[in-house]
Amino acid sequence: KGLKAGVTLAVMGGSITIDSSDDALHSNGGMLISGGDVTAASGDDGIHADTSINIVAGDITISQSYEGIESAAIIIGGGSLHVVASDDGINVSGGADGSSMMGRPGQNSFSSSGNYLQLNGGRVVVDAQGDGIDVNGSVTMTGGVVIVSGPTSSMNGALDYLGGFTVSGGFLVAAGSTGMAQAPDTVSSQNSVMVNLSSSMPEGTMFRIETEGGEEVLTFVPARAYQSVVLSSPSLVDGETCVVYTGGAATGT
């Protein structure tokens, strides 16, 4: 492991670069990240804590991992996170880390009691071959920007949750396969839409939603092939008709 704590690991500043065969940042208890610049490549989890992870601020890049960020409870209130994972990008599961059991990374045995993910702010970008966001519990989103690319396999989903997903603010876009595609709950106070296409689009194919009058709602180029796109945004207005396009090009950021 890169940095390991038996009780609590706190990162409050500085510049940290880790290249580890096991977890890059690991705590047997909780973890707080409230600042600093963290760059990590891991053969297992990029960031793992057995009980909870609270990210308040900081610039975090996980360039390689089996699972990007993993804990029984994860709260993201600020900062900038870019996560690349060969399995789940963000994984909320309960219990101790057993990733290295029998030498195979990511081999965790977790429960789902009392687990949750809170997205309250910051910017989160996930590129995952497995589930983009996998929560064995509930998800609440009140703010921030969350962008998910992947997976391409029908056995995984860009969003995968068990206990409900309510959105009251922020911007969420998640592109992936249709096999296990999920969208936020309809009881959410902010509107969402899920568009399932008749065929898969190659990576780099632009996806756009606009109003009938041509005003932009979403312009997105997923990093992986996709067939389903989920959007939750304040720009989705009750009673308004939208138009969906794939392909083409766009200028700007």
Secondary structure, 3 states (H helix, E strand, C coil): CCEEECCEEEEEEEEEEEEECCCCEEECCEEEEEEEEEEEEECCEEEEECCEEEEEEEEEEEEECCEEEEECEEEECCCEEEEEECCCCEEECECCCCCCHHHCCCCCCCECCCCEEEECCCEEEEEECCCCEEECCEEEECCCEEEEECCCCCCCCCEEECCCEEECCCEEEEEECCCCCCCCCCCCCCCEEEEEEEEEECCCCCEEEEECCCCEEEEECCCCCEEEEEEECCCCCCCCCEEEEECCCCCCC
